[in-house]
Amino acid sequence: MADIRVNNLNLWYADFQALINVNAHFTQKQITAMIGPSGCGKSTLLRVFNRMNDLIEGVRINGQVLIDSENIISEKTDLISLRKKVGMVFQRPNPFPLSIYENIAFGQRVHAESLTKLQLDEIVEDSLKSVLLWDELKDKLNKSALTLSLEQKQRLCVARLIAVKPEILLMDEPCSTLDPQATSRIEELMRELKHNYTIIIVTHNMQQAARVSDDTGFMLLGELVEFGKTQNIFTSPKDKRTEDYITGRYG
């Protein structure tokens, strides 16, 4: 199971430096929450871990991001293998305009050797069970995924990742479009998933960070100001900027 070590990471969008000398260790089978005001760099950092910033023109990056001791910033990195290992769930659920079954099977068709129908059926069932959707959807697998509720769509997107057996799950504001009840169920799902995955979540919701995460990092203006155990960050932060943000005096 993978952990992530970030060493002296810097990132620029053209002339703007979005990440400034970031250092952190994201522990395996833990939930790490990244908090901070809008535009502080937390989503940019998240996208470094599966090289999605590569898609933006003018991006420059230096430093190290080690996953399984391999520096993924290297030009030699196989991006298809990396993005299989490091899956991402976005702010708005983005199921494909296909059936529920084909949403889960899609990744297998891209990444795997040819599988039998029976093998695909097992993967779809196991993936939906892992996000607690199987009982709800087992008789609706041929229905369009676009007919699901927002919460079900978000769970389906997680199941779609799990089907290709990643090691790391990145979640960028995964509950921002959900009501409190659905948010609570997604948070419970995260707690279940951390037994098998390294999870990093970006959230504006500090109560959510306090509820679900083991570690928390506070970012401000591209810097990782403070990083440590969630309880320590929220009850006895070492940096005054962290304290000001958590107590509502900043941001």
Order of alpha helices (4+ residues) and beta strands (2+ residues): beta-beta-beta-alpha-beta-beta-alpha-beta-alpha-alpha-alpha-alpha-beta-alpha-beta-alpha-beta-beta-alpha-alpha
